Amino acid sequence: ALAEMTRLGVALGAREETFRGLSGMGDLIVTCYSVHSRNNRVGRMLGSGKTLDETIATMNQVAEGVPNAKNVYELARKLGVRTPLIDQTYAVLYENKPPAAALRELFERDPRSETD
């Protein structure tokens, strides 16, 4: 995910090293692993079989990753930036792809450098 964030940010004019600090890696770690993260909660609920609508209905705050996933997906397509994790996240959130299928596709894709 950090590689994708970096590729997209650089395509928009950001400096690569920005993503190695708190605003990149730090935020990503907190979002992914903190039990207080709304995005973490959404991911866990989707992974347990809940639909996005069911998940959102249980929350009284916005999990910013949900609308951002759509915006980032569209921006990456527009800029021609390779984003396999974002693509699969978009498919789970907006195309009703089962999370297990998205994960399987990620694991089965041809390996390549993340710096390309």
N, CA, C and O atoms as a GROMACS GRO file, in nm:
protein
  464
    1ALA      N    1   0.083  -0.120   0.000
    1ALA     CA    2   0.000   0.000   0.000
    1ALA      C    3   0.086   0.125   0.000
    1ALA      O    4   0.054   0.224  -0.066
    2LEU      N    5   0.197   0.121   0.075
    2LEU     CA    6   0.285   0.237   0.078
    2LEU      C    7   0.346   0.263  -0.060
    2LEU      O    8   0.360   0.378  -0.100
    3ALA      N    9   0.381   0.157  -0.130
    3ALA     CA   10   0.435   0.173  -0.265
    3ALA      C   11   0.332   0.239  -0.356
    3ALA      O   12   0.367   0.325  -0.436
    4GLU      N   13   0.206   0.199  -0.345
    4GLU     CA   14   0.101   0.258  -0.429
    4GLU      C   15   0.078   0.404  -0.393
    4GLU      O   16   0.065   0.489  -0.481
    5MET      N   17   0.074   0.434  -0.263
    5MET     CA   18   0.058   0.572  -0.219
    5MET      C   19   0.171   0.659  -0.274
    5MET      O   20   0.149   0.770  -0.321
    6THR      N   21   0.293   0.605  -0.268
    6THR     CA   22   0.409   0.679  -0.314
    6THR      C   23   0.402   0.702  -0.464
    6THR      O   24   0.425   0.813  -0.512
    7ARG      N   25   0.371   0.596  -0.540
    7ARG     CA   26   0.362   0.612  -0.686
    7ARG      C   27   0.259   0.718  -0.724
    7ARG      O   28   0.284   0.802  -0.810
    8LEU      N   29   0.145   0.713  -0.660
    8LEU     CA   30   0.039   0.809  -0.692
    8LEU      C   31   0.078   0.950  -0.650
    8LEU      O   32   0.058   1.046  -0.726
    9GLY      N   33   0.134   0.963  -0.531
    9GLY     CA   34   0.177   1.095  -0.485
    9GLY      C   35   0.283   1.156  -0.574
    9GLY      O   36   0.276   1.274  -0.607
   10VAL      N   37   0.382   1.076  -0.614
   10VAL     CA   38   0.488   1.125  -0.703
   10VAL      C   39   0.429   1.166  -0.838
   10VAL      O   40   0.471   1.266  -0.897
   11ALA      N   41   0.332   1.089  -0.887
   11ALA     CA   42   0.267   1.124  -1.014
   11ALA      C   43   0.195   1.258  -1.005
   11ALA      O   44   0.174   1.326  -1.105
   12LEU      N   45   0.157   1.296  -0.882
   12LEU     CA   46   0.089   1.424  -0.861
   12LEU      C   47   0.186   1.536  -0.824
   12LEU      O   48   0.144   1.650  -0.804
   13GLY      N   49   0.315   1.503  -0.816
   13GLY     CA   50   0.415   1.606  -0.790
   13GLY      C   51   0.475   1.605  -0.650
   13GLY      O   52   0.556   1.692  -0.618
   14ALA      N   53   0.436   1.510  -0.566
   14ALA     CA   54   0.492   1.503  -0.430
   14ALA      C   55   0.633   1.447  -0.434
   14ALA      O   56   0.676   1.387  -0.533
   15ARG      N   57   0.704   1.466  -0.325
   15ARG     CA   58   0.838   1.410  -0.311
   15ARG      C   59   0.827   1.271  -0.249
   15ARG      O   60   0.753   1.251  -0.152
   16GLU      N   61   0.900   1.176  -0.304
   16GLU     CA   62   0.894   1.037  -0.258
   16GLU      C   63   0.922   1.023  -0.110
   16GLU      O   64   0.854   0.946  -0.042
   17GLU      N   65   1.018   1.097  -0.057
   17GLU     CA   66   1.055   1.082   0.084
   17GLU      C   67   0.944   1.124   0.180
   17GLU      O   68   0.945   1.084   0.296
   18THR      N   69   0.850   1.204   0.134
   18THR     CA   70   0.738   1.244   0.218
   18THR      C   71   0.661   1.122   0.269
   18THR      O   72   0.610   1.122   0.381
   19PHE      N   73   0.653   1.021   0.188
   19PHE     CA   74   0.573   0.903   0.221
   19PHE      C   75   0.641   0.810   0.322
   19PHE      O   76   0.577   0.719   0.375
   20ARG      N   77   0.768   0.832   0.347
   20ARG     CA   78   0.841   0.749   0.443
   20ARG      C   79   0.823   0.798   0.586
   20ARG      O   80   0.866   0.731   0.680
   21GLY      N   81   0.762   0.912   0.604
   21GLY     CA   82   0.746   0.972   0.736
   21GLY      C   83   0.607   0.950   0.794
   21GLY      O   84   0.533   0.862   0.750
   22LEU      N   85   0.574   1.032   0.894
   22LEU     CA   86   0.446   1.018   0.963
   22LEU      C   87   0.327   1.039   0.872
   22LEU      O   88   0.223   0.974   0.890
   23SER      N   89   0.339   1.128   0.774
   23SER     CA   90   0.224   1.156   0.687
   23SER      C   91   0.199   1.044   0.586
   23SER      O   92   0.093   1.040   0.524
   24GLY      N   93   0.293   0.955   0.570
   24GLY     CA   94   0.276   0.842   0.479
   24GLY      C   95   0.269   0.712   0.556
   24GLY      O   96   0.161   0.661   0.586
   25MET      N   97   0.386   0.658   0.587
   25MET     CA   98   0.393   0.530   0.657
   25MET      C   99   0.325   0.535   0.793
   25MET      O  100   0.255   0.441   0.831
   26GLY      N  101   0.345   0.643   0.867
   26GLY     CA  102   0.286   0.653   1.000
   26GLY      C  103   0.135   0.646   0.995
   26GLY      O  104   0.073   0.571   1.071
   27ASP      N  105   0.075   0.724   0.907
   27ASP     CA  106  -0.071   0.723   0.895
   27ASP      C  107  -0.122   0.589   0.846
   27ASP      O  108  -0.226   0.541   0.893
   28LEU      N  109  -0.051   0.528   0.754
   28LEU     CA  110  -0.091   0.397   0.701
   28LEU      C  111  -0.093   0.292   0.812
   28LEU      O  112  -0.187   0.213   0.821
   29ILE      N  113   0.010   0.290   0.896
   29ILE     CA  114   0.018   0.192   1.004
   29ILE      C  115  -0.097   0.211   1.102
   29ILE      O  116  -0.162   0.114   1.141
   30VAL      N  117  -0.123   0.334   1.142
   30VAL     CA  118  -0.231   0.360   1.237
   30VAL      C  119  -0.366   0.321   1.177
   30VAL      O  120  -0.448   0.258   1.244
   31THR      N  121  -0.388   0.359   1.051
   31THR     CA  122  -0.515   0.326   0.986
   31THR      C  123  -0.536   0.175   0.977
   31THR      O  124  -0.648   0.127   0.996
   32CYS      N  125  -0.431   0.102   0.948
   32CYS     CA  126  -0.444  -0.042   0.929
   32CYS      C  127  -0.455  -0.121   1.060
   32CYS      O  128  -0.528  -0.219   1.066
   33TYR      N  129  -0.383  -0.079   1.162
   33TYR     CA  130  -0.368  -0.164   1.279
   33TYR      C  131  -0.436  -0.116   1.406
   33TYR      O  132  -0.454  -0.195   1.498
   34SER      N  133  -0.473   0.008   1.415
   34SER     CA  134  -0.534   0.058   1.539
   34SER      C  135  -0.678   0.010   1.552
   34SER      O  136  -0.756   0.019   1.458
   35VAL      N  137  -0.712  -0.040   1.670
   35VAL     CA  138  -0.851  -0.081   1.696
   35VAL      C  139  -0.943   0.041   1.702
   35VAL      O  140  -1.066   0.026   1.701
   36HIS      N  141  -0.886   0.160   1.709
   36HIS     CA  142  -0.966   0.283   1.710
   36HIS      C  143  -0.990   0.338   1.570
   36HIS      O  144  -1.063   0.436   1.554
   37SER      N  145  -0.929   0.277   1.471
   37SER     CA  146  -0.941   0.324   1.333
   37SER      C  147  -1.075   0.281   1.273
   37SER      O  148  -1.111   0.164   1.276
   38ARG      N  149  -1.147   0.378   1.220
   38ARG     CA  150  -1.274   0.346   1.154
   38ARG      C  151  -1.250   0.263   1.029
   38ARG      O  152  -1.330   0.175   0.997
   39ASN      N  153  -1.141   0.290   0.958
   39ASN     CA  154  -1.109   0.212   0.840
   39ASN      C  155  -1.077   0.067   0.876
   39ASN      O  156  -1.116  -0.025   0.804
   40ASN      N  157  -1.007   0.047   0.986
   40ASN     CA  158  -0.977  -0.088   1.034
   40ASN      C  159  -1.108  -0.161   1.064
   40ASN      O  160  -1.125  -0.278   1.029
   41ARG      N  161  -1.199  -0.092   1.128
   41ARG     CA  162  -1.329  -0.152   1.162
   41ARG      C  163  -1.406  -0.194   1.036
   41ARG      O  164  -1.462  -0.303   1.031
   42VAL      N  165  -1.407  -0.107   0.936
   42VAL     CA  166  -1.474  -0.140   0.810
   42VAL      C  167  -1.411  -0.265   0.749
   42VAL      O  168  -1.482  -0.357   0.708
   43GLY      N  169  -1.280  -0.269   0.744
   43GLY     CA  170  -1.211  -0.384   0.686
   43GLY      C  171  -1.242  -0.513   0.759
   43GLY      O  172  -1.265  -0.616   0.697
   44ARG      N  173  -1.242  -0.507   0.891
   44ARG     CA  174  -1.273  -0.628   0.970
   44ARG      C  175  -1.416  -0.676   0.947
   44ARG      O  176  -1.442  -0.796   0.937
   45MET      N  177  -1.508  -0.582   0.939
   45MET     CA  178  -1.648  -0.620   0.918
   45MET      C  179  -1.668  -0.678   0.778
   45MET      O  180  -1.739  -0.778   0.762
   46LEU      N  181  -1.607  -0.617   0.678
   46LEU     CA  182  -1.617  -0.671   0.542
   46LEU      C  183  -1.554  -0.810   0.536
   46LEU      O  184  -1.608  -0.901   0.472
   47GLY      N  185  -1.441  -0.826   0.602
   47GLY     CA  186  -1.374  -0.954   0.605
   47GLY      C  187  -1.454  -1.063   0.676
   47GLY      O  188  -1.436  -1.182   0.648
   48SER      N  189  -1.541  -1.021   0.768
   48SER     CA  190  -1.623  -1.119   0.840
   48SER      C  191  -1.752  -1.154   0.767
   48SER      O  192  -1.832  -1.234   0.814
   49GLY      N  193  -1.772  -1.091   0.648
   49GLY     CA  194  -1.889  -1.126   0.568
   49GLY      C  195  -1.998  -1.021   0.563
   49GLY      O  196  -2.098  -1.040   0.493
   50LYS      N  197  -1.984  -0.912   0.636
   50LYS     CA  198  -2.084  -0.806   0.631
   50LYS      C  199  -2.073  -0.730   0.499
   50LYS      O  200  -1.965  -0.722   0.440
   51THR      N  201  -2.183  -0.677   0.452
   51THR     CA  202  -2.180  -0.594   0.332
   51THR      C  203  -2.135  -0.453   0.370
   51THR      O  204  -2.133  -0.418   0.488
   52LEU      N  205  -2.100  -0.374   0.271
   52LEU     CA  206  -2.062  -0.236   0.299
   52LEU      C  207  -2.179  -0.160   0.360
   52LEU      O  208  -2.160  -0.083   0.454
   53ASP      N  209  -2.299  -0.180   0.309
   53ASP     CA  210  -2.416  -0.111   0.364
   53ASP      C  211  -2.439  -0.150   0.510
   53ASP      O  212  -2.467  -0.064   0.593
   54GLU      N  213  -2.428  -0.278   0.542
   54GLU     CA  214  -2.444  -0.324   0.680
   54GLU      C  215  -2.337  -0.262   0.770
   54GLU      O  216  -2.364  -0.221   0.883
   55THR      N  217  -2.218  -0.255   0.718
   55THR     CA  218  -2.106  -0.200   0.796
   55THR      C  219  -2.128  -0.053   0.824
   55THR      O  220  -2.115  -0.008   0.938
   56ILE      N  221  -2.160   0.022   0.721
   56ILE     CA  222  -2.180   0.166   0.738
   56ILE      C  223  -2.297   0.196   0.832
   56ILE      O  224  -2.293   0.292   0.907
   57ALA      N  225  -2.399   0.112   0.827
   57ALA     CA  226  -2.516   0.132   0.914
   57ALA      C  227  -2.482   0.120   1.062
   57ALA      O  228  -2.552   0.176   1.146
   58THR      N  229  -2.375   0.050   1.094
   58THR     CA  230  -2.338   0.032   1.236
   58THR      C  231  -2.248   0.145   1.286
   58THR      O  232  -2.218   0.151   1.406
   59MET      N  233  -2.208   0.233   1.198
   59MET     CA  234  -2.112   0.338   1.237
   59MET      C  235  -2.182   0.472   1.249
   59MET      O  236  -2.272   0.504   1.172
   60ASN      N  237  -2.138   0.550   1.348
   60ASN     CA  238  -2.194   0.685   1.362
   60ASN      C  239  -2.095   0.792   1.316
   60ASN      O  240  -2.117   0.912   1.334
   61GLN      N  241  -1.984   0.747   1.255
   61GLN     CA  242  -1.886   0.837   1.198
   61GLN      C  243  -1.848   0.785   1.059
   61GLN      O  244  -1.875   0.670   1.025
   62VAL      N  245  -1.788   0.872   0.980
   62VAL     CA  246  -1.746   0.832   0.845
   62VAL      C  247  -1.610   0.765   0.853
   62VAL      O  248  -1.518   0.815   0.918
   63ALA      N  249  -1.597   0.651   0.787
   63ALA     CA  250  -1.468   0.588   0.766
   63ALA      C  251  -1.417   0.645   0.634
   63ALA      O  252  -1.459   0.603   0.527
   64GLU      N  253  -1.326   0.742   0.643
   64GLU     CA  254  -1.286   0.818   0.525
   64GLU      C  255  -1.226   0.734   0.414
   64GLU      O  256  -1.223   0.777   0.299
   65GLY      N  257  -1.179   0.615   0.446
   65GLY     CA  258  -1.122   0.528   0.344
   65GLY      C  259  -1.224   0.481   0.242
   65GLY      O  260  -1.188   0.449   0.129
   66VAL      N  261  -1.351   0.476   0.281
   66VAL     CA  262  -1.454   0.426   0.188
   66VAL      C  263  -1.473   0.522   0.071
   66VAL      O  264  -1.456   0.480  -0.044
   67PRO      N  265  -1.507   0.649   0.093
   67PRO     CA  266  -1.519   0.738  -0.023
   67PRO      C  267  -1.383   0.768  -0.088
   67PRO      O  268  -1.375   0.788  -0.209
   68ASN      N  269  -1.277   0.770  -0.007
   68ASN     CA  270  -1.145   0.798  -0.063
   68ASN      C  271  -1.100   0.687  -0.158
   68ASN      O  272  -1.031   0.715  -0.256
   69ALA      N  273  -1.139   0.564  -0.131
   69ALA     CA  274  -1.099   0.453  -0.218
   69ALA      C  275  -1.150   0.475  -0.360
   69ALA      O  276  -1.080   0.447  -0.458
   70LYS      N  277  -1.271   0.525  -0.371
   70LYS     CA  278  -1.328   0.553  -0.504
   70LYS      C  279  -1.252   0.666  -0.572
   70LYS      O  280  -1.218   0.657  -0.690
   71ASN      N  281  -1.226   0.773  -0.499
   71ASN     CA  282  -1.156   0.887  -0.556
   71ASN      C  283  -1.014   0.851  -0.598
   71ASN      O  284  -0.968   0.890  -0.705
   72VAL      N  285  -0.945   0.775  -0.514
   72VAL     CA  286  -0.807   0.737  -0.544
   72VAL      C  287  -0.804   0.640  -0.662
   72VAL      O  288  -0.716   0.651  -0.749
   73TYR      N  289  -0.897   0.547  -0.666
   73TYR     CA  290  -0.906   0.454  -0.779
   73TYR      C  291  -0.922   0.531  -0.910
   73TYR      O  292  -0.851   0.505  -1.007
   74GLU      N  293  -1.015   0.626  -0.912
   74GLU     CA  294  -1.040   0.703  -1.034
   74GLU      C  295  -0.920   0.789  -1.072
   74GLU      O  296  -0.887   0.802  -1.189
   75LEU      N  297  -0.854   0.848  -0.972
   75LEU     CA  298  -0.737   0.929  -0.999
   75LEU      C  299  -0.622   0.844  -1.054
   75LEU      O  300  -0.554   0.886  -1.147
   76ALA      N  301  -0.601   0.727  -0.997
   76ALA     CA  302  -0.496   0.638  -1.046
   76ALA      C  303  -0.521   0.596  -1.190
   76ALA      O  304  -0.428   0.590  -1.270
   77ARG      N  305  -0.647   0.568  -1.224
   77ARG     CA  306  -0.679   0.533  -1.363
   77ARG      C  307  -0.649   0.651  -1.455
   77ARG      O  308  -0.591   0.633  -1.562
   78LYS      N  309  -0.688   0.770  -1.413
   78LYS     CA  310  -0.667   0.890  -1.495
   78LYS      C  311  -0.518   0.915  -1.519
   78LYS      O  312  -0.479   0.955  -1.629
   79LEU      N  313  -0.434   0.890  -1.416
   79LEU     CA  314  -0.291   0.917  -1.427
   79LEU      C  315  -0.211   0.798  -1.478
   79LEU      O  316  -0.091   0.811  -1.504
   80GLY      N  317  -0.276   0.683  -1.493
   80GLY     CA  318  -0.206   0.564  -1.540
   80GLY      C  319  -0.110   0.505  -1.438
   80GLY      O  320  -0.008   0.447  -1.474
   81VAL      N  321  -0.143   0.519  -1.310
   81VAL     CA  322  -0.059   0.467  -1.202
   81VAL      C  323  -0.106   0.327  -1.164
   81VAL      O  324  -0.226   0.304  -1.145
   82ARG      N  325  -0.012   0.234  -1.153
   82ARG     CA  326  -0.043   0.095  -1.118
   82ARG      C  327  -0.074   0.087  -0.968
   82ARG      O  328   0.008   0.123  -0.885
   83THR      N  329  -0.196   0.038  -0.935
   83THR     CA  330  -0.241   0.031  -0.796
   83THR      C  331  -0.322  -0.097  -0.771
   83THR      O  332  -0.444  -0.090  -0.756
   84PRO      N  333  -0.258  -0.212  -0.766
   84PRO     CA  334  -0.333  -0.336  -0.750
   84PRO      C  335  -0.412  -0.345  -0.619
   84PRO      O  336  -0.522  -0.400  -0.618
   85LEU      N  337  -0.358  -0.295  -0.509
   85LEU     CA  338  -0.433  -0.300  -0.382
   85LEU      C  339  -0.554  -0.208  -0.386
   85LEU      O  340  -0.664  -0.244  -0.342
   86ILE      N  341  -0.534  -0.090  -0.438
   86ILE     CA  342  -0.645   0.004  -0.450
   86ILE      C  343  -0.752  -0.053  -0.544
   86ILE      O  344  -0.871  -0.040  -0.517
   87ASP      N  345  -0.709  -0.114  -0.653
   87ASP     CA  346  -0.804  -0.173  -0.747
   87ASP      C  347  -0.890  -0.279  -0.679
   87ASP      O  348  -1.012  -0.282  -0.699
   88GLN      N  349  -0.828  -0.364  -0.600
   88GLN     CA  350  -0.904  -0.470  -0.533
   88GLN      C  351  -0.992  -0.413  -0.421
   88GLN      O  352  -1.103  -0.461  -0.398
   89THR      N  353  -0.943  -0.311  -0.353
   89THR     CA  354  -1.024  -0.246  -0.250
   89THR      C  355  -1.148  -0.184  -0.313
   89THR      O  356  -1.258  -0.197  -0.260
   90TYR      N  357  -1.130  -0.118  -0.424
   90TYR     CA  358  -1.242  -0.060  -0.498
   90TYR      C  359  -1.342  -0.169  -0.537
   90TYR      O  360  -1.463  -0.151  -0.522
   91ALA      N  361  -1.291  -0.280  -0.587
   91ALA     CA  362  -1.379  -0.390  -0.629
   91ALA      C  363  -1.460  -0.445  -0.512
   91ALA      O  364  -1.577  -0.477  -0.527
   92VAL      N  365  -1.398  -0.456  -0.395
   92VAL     CA  366  -1.470  -0.505  -0.277
   92VAL      C  367  -1.576  -0.404  -0.235
   92VAL      O  368  -1.691  -0.440  -0.207
   93LEU      N  369  -1.539  -0.276  -0.230
   93LEU     CA  370  -1.631  -0.174  -0.181
   93LEU      C  371  -1.742  -0.140  -0.280
   93LEU      O  372  -1.857  -0.121  -0.239
   94TYR      N  373  -1.710  -0.133  -0.409
   94TYR     CA  374  -1.805  -0.078  -0.505
   94TYR      C  375  -1.855  -0.176  -0.611
   94TYR      O  376  -1.946  -0.144  -0.687
   95GLU      N  377  -1.795  -0.295  -0.616
   95GLU     CA  378  -1.839  -0.394  -0.714
   95GLU      C  379  -1.880  -0.525  -0.648
   95GLU      O  380  -1.900  -0.626  -0.715
   96ASN      N  381  -1.893  -0.522  -0.516
   96ASN     CA  382  -1.938  -0.638  -0.437
   96ASN      C  383  -1.850  -0.762  -0.455
   96ASN      O  384  -1.899  -0.874  -0.444
   97LYS      N  385  -1.723  -0.742  -0.480
   97LYS     CA  386  -1.631  -0.855  -0.491
   97LYS      C  387  -1.606  -0.910  -0.350
   97LYS      O  388  -1.581  -0.833  -0.258
   98PRO      N  389  -1.614  -1.039  -0.332
   98PRO     CA  390  -1.585  -1.097  -0.200
   98PRO      C  391  -1.439  -1.068  -0.161
   98PRO      O  392  -1.349  -1.085  -0.244
   99PRO      N  393  -1.415  -1.026  -0.038
   99PRO     CA  394  -1.278  -0.997   0.005
   99PRO      C  395  -1.182  -1.113  -0.018
   99PRO      O  396  -1.066  -1.091  -0.054
  100ALA      N  397  -1.227  -1.236   0.001
  100ALA     CA  398  -1.138  -1.352  -0.019
  100ALA      C  399  -1.096  -1.362  -0.166
  100ALA      O  400  -0.982  -1.400  -0.195
  101ALA      N  401  -1.185  -1.330  -0.258
  101ALA     CA  402  -1.151  -1.334  -0.400
  101ALA      C  403  -1.051  -1.224  -0.434
  101ALA      O  404  -0.958  -1.246  -0.513
  102ALA      N  405  -1.069  -1.106  -0.375
  102ALA     CA  406  -0.975  -0.997  -0.400
  102ALA      C  407  -0.836  -1.033  -0.348
  102ALA      O  408  -0.736  -1.009  -0.416
  103LEU      N  409  -0.831  -1.089  -0.230
  103LEU     CA  410  -0.703  -1.130  -0.173
  103LEU      C  411  -0.636  -1.238  -0.257
  103LEU      O  412  -0.515  -1.234  -0.281
  104ARG      N  413  -0.714  -1.333  -0.301
  104ARG     CA  414  -0.662  -1.441  -0.384
  104ARG      C  415  -0.601  -1.384  -0.513
  104ARG      O  416  -0.492  -1.426  -0.554
  105GLU      N  417  -0.670  -1.290  -0.577
  105GLU     CA  418  -0.618  -1.230  -0.699
  105GLU      C  419  -0.487  -1.155  -0.674
  105GLU      O  420  -0.396  -1.158  -0.757
  106LEU      N  421  -0.478  -1.090  -0.560
  106LEU     CA  422  -0.354  -1.020  -0.528
  106LEU      C  423  -0.238  -1.118  -0.510
  106LEU      O  424  -0.127  -1.094  -0.557
  107PHE      N  425  -0.264  -1.229  -0.442
  107PHE     CA  426  -0.159  -1.328  -0.419
  107PHE      C  427  -0.121  -1.403  -0.546
  107PHE      O  428  -0.008  -1.450  -0.558
  108GLU      N  429  -0.213  -1.414  -0.640
  108GLU     CA  430  -0.187  -1.490  -0.762
  108GLU      C  431  -0.133  -1.406  -0.877
  108GLU      O  432  -0.099  -1.461  -0.982
  109ARG      N  433  -0.124  -1.276  -0.860
  109ARG     CA  434  -0.075  -1.192  -0.969
  109ARG      C  435   0.074  -1.215  -0.991
  109ARG      O  436   0.145  -1.259  -0.901
  110ASP      N  437   0.119  -1.185  -1.109
  110ASP     CA  438   0.261  -1.201  -1.142
  110ASP      C  439   0.345  -1.106  -1.055
  110ASP      O  440   0.314  -0.988  -1.045
  111PRO      N  441   0.450  -1.159  -0.993
  111PRO     CA  442   0.535  -1.073  -0.911
  111PRO      C  443   0.611  -0.973  -0.997
  111PRO      O  444   0.651  -1.004  -1.109
  112ARG      N  445   0.631  -0.855  -0.942
  112ARG     CA  446   0.710  -0.753  -1.010
  112ARG      C  447   0.756  -0.653  -0.906
  112ARG      O  448   0.704  -0.651  -0.794
  113SER      N  449   0.850  -0.572  -0.941
  113SER     CA  450   0.904  -0.471  -0.850
  113SER      C  451   0.796  -0.370  -0.816
  113SER      O  452   0.717  -0.330  -0.902
  114GLU      N  453   0.792  -0.328  -0.692
  114GLU     CA  454   0.697  -0.225  -0.650
  114GLU      C  455   0.748  -0.085  -0.682
  114GLU      O  456   0.676   0.013  -0.662
  115THR      N  457   0.870  -0.075  -0.730
  115THR     CA  458   0.925   0.057  -0.761
  115THR      C  459   0.908   0.096  -0.906
  115THR      O  460   0.951   0.204  -0.947
  116ASP      N  461   0.846   0.007  -0.986
  116ASP     CA  462   0.824   0.038  -1.128
  116ASP      C  463   0.704   0.129  -1.146
  116ASP      O  464   0.670   0.165  -1.258
   0.00000   0.00000   0.00000
